[in-house]
């Protein structure tokens, strides 16, 4: 009986969280379809070079810079409605990729998809963490990350299978189908009660010194994550000649690893705290990037890409850290501000990387990413979760 009580108390799933998980699945299923084909679509179909791919990665992140201002404009709407609108806009934007024939057109539709995506991420996180107690936020985020990985597995696996069976199929079709799946996720979000979220008015914009460590760490997060997300698979396609189905298979394996281990990483956040979990992950990430710069074997680089994709999952620890220390009404505006801060570096570093790739090579970019990650470690070690009495005193003071 006592064991049953413990199991019940540790359960995180509820009806609304299941609807959010289903929406997350469809969003990432759609993204998995065009992520598996995107590098080859950019290079083989549109004829872009590596520098242009990295420039695109930077330009499409520009909407993220203004997210805290955009979020302020729609703050009066229920959290579920904001989240559903973001999924719909993202789906429309991704579907429009199928129509482009030039770099300029690609940038235009990327802006639309990016606006939806960058609104979706902090709102989805806020919605997920609103559906469970703070002490279980790591488990919730780990579970959502696992669903995200499972959807990626299905999407990328579909690309790998279709590209083997239907070699002549246009890569544009992946964007049409993927965009429809992402837009469909909005319907599932709307099944969640509109009362979920804050019970008091949220500030339209918020930058508070209490969250300075979060701001610093998310600032560094933007530079290394965005650059690697752009050139990780690009290196394997352009430098080592991997095909669509090989990249899809690699991302499939990466998704399986994330699906299996993401819940354990979420548990680690709850069990050991963000301070030690993030610090260890940053050290391991730095070592992985050093390996990416050092080894010149496609198999080893593929293995390192899988390990980096897994460790990047722990970036949700920044969101759970804010959730643990912030009053409920400050969670969403703080996460939205974090996205804007994150994109100061993600935009700048992507554009810089696109310029430097041909001059210094991907190895130098990997060394630079490793250095940035190591700078993050002292700040991660400074993270502290206030005790309940101290946290209550802070909230009272803030009011």
C-alpha positions as a printed Julia matrix, in Angstrom:
399×3 Matrix{Float64}:
  0.0    0.0     0.0
  2.8    2.38    0.89
  4.53   1.58   -2.38
  1.31   2.31   -4.29
  1.03   5.69   -2.58
  4.61   6.53   -3.59
  3.91   5.53   -7.2
  0.71   7.59   -7.25
  2.45  10.62   -5.76
  5.23  10.43   -8.36
  2.81  10.1   -11.31
  3.0   13.06  -13.63
  0.49  12.19  -16.36
 -2.93  13.81  -16.46
 -5.52  14.33  -19.19
 -4.31  17.84  -20.13
 -0.67  16.71  -20.14
 -1.58  13.84  -22.46
 -3.18  16.32  -24.88
 -0.03  18.44  -24.75
  2.11  15.34  -25.32
  0.0   14.48  -28.37
  0.38  18.02  -29.72
  4.13  17.83  -29.08
  4.25  14.52  -30.95
  2.6   16.0   -34.05
  4.79  19.11  -34.01
  7.97  17.06  -33.8
  6.71  14.39  -36.2
  6.27  17.13  -38.79
  9.64  18.64  -37.94
 11.25  15.2   -38.19
  9.99  14.85  -41.76
 11.59  18.01  -43.06
 14.59  17.9   -40.72
 15.58  14.58  -42.27
 15.43  16.11  -45.75
 16.38  19.73  -45.1
 20.17  19.6   -45.52
 19.88  17.77  -48.84
 16.96  20.03  -49.85
 19.07  23.14  -49.28
 22.16  21.77  -51.02
 20.83  19.45  -53.73
 17.45  21.0   -54.62
 18.1   24.72  -54.05
 21.84  24.66  -54.72
 22.9   26.5   -51.55
 26.47  26.27  -50.29
 27.53  25.7   -46.68
 27.91  29.41  -45.96
 24.37  30.14  -47.19
 22.96  27.32  -45.02
 24.56  28.88  -41.94
 23.42  32.36  -42.96
 19.87  31.01  -43.31
 20.18  29.53  -39.81
 21.07  32.96  -38.48
 18.45  34.93  -40.4
 15.59  32.62  -39.45
 16.44  33.16  -35.79
 15.86  36.92  -36.03
 12.18  36.65  -34.88
 13.48  35.13  -31.67
 15.24  38.41  -30.88
 11.9   40.19  -30.64
 10.03  37.39  -28.87
  9.68  39.16  -25.53
  7.99  42.07  -27.33
  5.82  39.81  -29.48
  4.84  37.79  -26.41
  3.82  41.01  -24.65
  1.32  41.78  -27.44
 -0.6   38.5   -26.95
 -0.13  38.15  -23.19
 -3.83  38.88  -22.54
 -4.87  35.65  -24.29
 -5.12  32.32  -22.38
 -1.9   30.32  -22.4
 -3.51  27.47  -24.36
 -4.74  29.84  -27.08
 -1.31  31.43  -27.47
  0.29  27.99  -27.74
 -2.24  26.78  -30.33
 -1.8   29.95  -32.45
  1.96  29.39  -32.43
  1.61  25.8   -33.66
 -0.74  26.88  -36.46
  1.58  29.67  -37.64
  4.57  27.33  -37.49
  2.75  24.72  -39.61
  1.78  27.28  -42.25
  5.35  28.58  -42.43
  6.9   25.14  -42.81
  4.38  24.17  -45.48
  5.36  27.24  -47.51
  8.95  25.93  -47.77
  7.65  23.66  -50.55
  6.98  26.69  -52.78
 10.35  28.44  -52.61
 12.87  28.46  -55.43
 15.45  31.0   -54.25
 17.46  31.99  -51.2
 15.4   35.18  -50.75
 12.13  33.22  -50.82
 13.59  30.73  -48.37
 14.42  33.51  -45.92
 10.88  34.93  -46.19
  9.06  31.69  -45.37
 11.67  30.85  -42.73
 10.66  34.05  -40.92
  7.02  32.93  -40.78
  7.85  29.44  -39.51
 10.4   30.84  -37.09
  7.89  33.23  -35.53
  5.54  30.34  -34.77
  8.34  28.08  -33.56
  9.91  30.62  -31.22
  6.54  31.38  -29.65
  5.77  27.67  -29.36
  8.86  26.68  -27.39
  8.53  28.87  -24.24
  4.73  28.59  -24.27
  4.87  24.79  -24.55
  7.35  24.65  -21.68
  5.2   26.96  -19.54
  2.1   24.9   -20.31
  3.87  21.64  -19.44
  5.26  22.94  -16.16
  1.86  24.42  -15.24
  0.44  20.88  -15.3
  2.63  19.47  -12.51
  4.09  20.54   -9.13
  7.42  22.38   -9.25
  9.29  19.47   -7.63
  8.35  17.24  -10.57
  9.04  19.76  -13.34
 12.2   17.89  -14.38
 10.25  14.66  -14.84
  7.57  16.47  -16.85
 10.12  18.12  -19.12
 11.99  14.82  -19.49
  8.76  13.08  -20.47
  7.92  15.78  -23.02
 11.48  15.55  -24.39
 11.0   11.79  -24.73
  7.75  12.31  -26.66
  9.58  14.86  -28.81
 12.29  12.3   -29.55
  9.75   9.57  -30.34
  8.03  11.86  -32.84
 11.4   12.68  -34.39
 12.09   8.95  -34.7
  8.84   8.4   -36.59
  9.38  11.44  -38.81
 13.01  10.84  -39.66
 12.38   7.1   -40.01
  9.66   7.89  -42.55
 12.13  10.03  -44.52
 14.74   7.23  -44.49
 12.18   4.65  -45.63
 10.55   6.82  -48.3
 13.9    7.96  -49.71
 14.93   4.32  -50.15
 11.61   3.16  -51.65
 10.78   6.28  -53.69
 14.13   7.69  -54.76
 12.56  10.18  -57.18
 10.1   11.66  -54.66
 10.44  15.44  -54.43
 11.91  16.68  -51.16
  9.32  19.46  -51.22
  6.57  16.98  -50.32
  8.15  16.44  -46.9
  7.49  20.11  -46.1
  3.85  19.9   -47.25
  3.09  16.85  -45.1
  5.19  18.1   -42.19
  3.52  21.51  -42.2
  0.05  19.91  -42.08
  1.04  17.73  -39.12
  2.42  20.71  -37.19
 -0.72  22.77  -37.86
 -2.88  19.85  -36.68
 -1.18  20.04  -33.26
 -3.08  23.29  -32.59
 -6.33  21.31  -32.32
 -4.92  19.1   -29.57
 -3.65  22.08  -27.59
 -7.15  23.57  -27.67
 -8.45  20.46  -25.86
 -6.56  21.63  -22.77
 -8.73  23.83  -20.51
 -8.11  27.51  -21.13
 -7.88  28.02  -17.36
 -4.53  26.19  -17.25
 -1.68  28.6   -16.62
 -1.46  31.63  -14.43
 -4.34  32.49  -12.15
 -3.16  36.09  -11.81
 -2.21  38.66  -14.43
  1.23  38.21  -16.0
  3.55  41.18  -16.46
  3.75  42.03  -20.16
  7.54  42.12  -20.13
  9.94  41.12  -17.41
 13.69  41.43  -16.91
 14.54  40.89  -13.26
 17.98  40.63  -11.63
 16.78  37.57   -9.69
 17.05  35.61  -12.94
 20.47  36.9   -14.03
 22.08  33.44  -13.99
 19.33  32.15  -16.27
 19.92  35.07  -18.63
 23.69  34.46  -18.72
 23.4   30.72  -19.3
 20.74  31.05  -22.0
 22.94  33.72  -23.65
 25.79  31.2   -23.95
 23.34  28.46  -24.9
 22.35  30.3   -28.05
 25.83  30.49  -29.54
 26.91  26.88  -29.36
 23.52  25.19  -29.86
 22.51  27.17  -32.93
 25.86  26.87  -34.68
 26.06  23.12  -34.18
 22.42  22.57  -35.1
 23.25  24.2   -38.42
 26.57  22.61  -39.32
 26.45  19.24  -37.5
 24.68  17.39  -40.3
 25.98  19.88  -42.87
 29.53  18.67  -42.22
 28.5   15.06  -42.76
 26.71  15.88  -46.03
 29.16  18.37  -47.54
 32.48  17.01  -46.25
 31.75  13.28  -45.98
 29.06  12.8   -48.66
 26.27  11.27  -46.56
 22.99  10.85  -48.46
 19.42  11.66  -47.4
 18.7    8.16  -46.11
 22.05   8.0   -44.24
 21.39  11.34  -42.49
 17.84  10.21  -41.75
 19.14   6.94  -40.29
 21.62   8.85  -38.14
 18.89  11.16  -36.83
 16.72   8.1   -36.26
 19.35   6.52  -34.03
 19.82   9.84  -32.24
 16.07  10.03  -31.66
 15.97   6.5   -30.23
 18.77   7.37  -27.79
 16.96  10.55  -26.72
 13.64   8.72  -26.39
 15.19   6.1   -24.11
 17.29   8.42  -21.95
 15.4   11.75  -21.8
 13.15  10.63  -18.89
 16.24   9.66  -16.91
 17.77  13.07  -17.59
 14.57  14.72  -16.39
 14.69  12.6   -13.23
 18.32  13.68  -12.72
 17.23  17.32  -12.77
 14.72  16.63   -9.98
 17.03  14.34   -8.03
 20.37  16.16   -8.24
 19.25  19.67   -9.17
 20.08  21.94  -12.08
 23.4   23.03  -10.6
 25.22  19.7   -10.87
 23.26  18.24  -13.77
 23.88  21.21  -16.06
 27.52  21.56  -14.99
 28.3   17.92  -15.82
 26.42  18.15  -19.12
 28.39  21.26  -20.13
 31.74  19.53  -19.47
 30.66  16.47  -21.48
 29.39  18.72  -24.28
 32.71  20.55  -24.45
 34.56  17.22  -24.72
 32.17  16.12  -27.49
 32.83  19.29  -29.47
 36.57  18.85  -29.04
 36.15  15.33  -30.44
 34.17  16.75  -33.38
 37.06  19.08  -34.1
 39.72  16.39  -33.7
 38.43  13.26  -35.42
 37.99  12.97  -39.18
 35.99   9.81  -39.49
 32.32   9.88  -40.51
 31.37   7.1   -38.07
 33.05   8.78  -35.09
 31.56  12.15  -35.99
 28.13  10.53  -36.26
 28.54   9.02  -32.78
 29.58  12.4   -31.39
 26.59  14.07  -33.03
 24.32  11.57  -31.26
 25.96  12.3   -27.89
 25.69  16.07  -28.43
 22.01  15.8   -29.37
 21.39  13.86  -26.15
 23.27  16.27  -23.91
 21.54  19.28  -25.49
 18.27  17.82  -24.13
 19.39  18.94  -20.68
 18.99  22.56  -21.73
 15.44  22.13  -20.38
 17.18  22.45  -17.01
 17.28  26.21  -17.56
 13.47  26.24  -17.82
 13.01  24.01  -14.76
 15.39  26.25  -12.8
 13.22  29.3   -13.57
 10.09  27.3   -12.73
 11.48  26.41   -9.31
 12.48  29.94   -8.3
  9.85  32.11  -10.03
  6.3   32.98   -8.97
  3.77  31.41  -11.34
  2.91  34.66  -13.08
  6.58  35.36  -13.91
  7.34  32.0   -15.56
  6.12  32.65  -19.13
  7.44  36.24  -19.49
 10.81  35.16  -18.07
 11.1   32.23  -20.5
 10.09  34.52  -23.39
 12.74  37.04  -22.37
 15.22  34.17  -22.23
 14.47  33.27  -25.84
 15.18  36.86  -26.92
 18.47  36.89  -24.97
 19.37  33.48  -26.37
 18.93  34.77  -29.89
 21.3   37.68  -29.49
 24.08  35.11  -29.71
 22.35  32.49  -31.87
 21.75  34.98  -34.68
 25.16  36.61  -34.42
 27.09  33.34  -34.15
 25.23  31.68  -37.04
 25.99  34.62  -39.34
 29.6   34.67  -38.15
 29.92  30.91  -38.6
 28.47  31.16  -42.12
 31.16  33.71  -42.96
 34.03  31.82  -41.31
 33.19  28.26  -42.36
 35.07  28.49  -45.66
 37.93  30.44  -44.11
 38.72  28.4   -40.98
 36.83  25.12  -41.46
 34.34  23.38  -39.21
 37.1   22.21  -36.85
 37.81  25.76  -35.67
 34.1   26.4   -35.18
 33.89  23.26  -33.02
 36.81  24.45  -30.86
 35.08  27.81  -30.45
 31.84  26.12  -29.37
 33.77  24.02  -26.81
 35.35  27.16  -25.35
 31.97  28.89  -25.0
 30.52  25.86  -23.24
 33.38  25.74  -20.72
 32.78  29.41  -19.9
 29.22  28.4   -18.94
 30.36  25.94  -16.26
 31.18  28.45  -13.45
 27.77  30.09  -13.92
 26.02  26.71  -13.79
 27.85  25.95  -10.53
 26.47  29.2    -9.1
 22.83  28.07   -9.52
 20.95  27.77   -6.24
 17.35  26.81   -5.49
 16.08  28.8    -2.47
 14.57  26.87    0.42
 10.74  27.06    0.64
 10.69  29.7     3.41
 13.26  31.86    1.64
 11.39  31.52   -1.66
  8.12  32.56   -0.01
  9.82  35.63    1.45
 11.13  36.57   -2.0
  7.68  36.26   -3.58
  6.1   38.41   -0.87
  8.84  41.02   -1.37
  8.33  40.96   -5.15
  4.63  41.7    -4.7
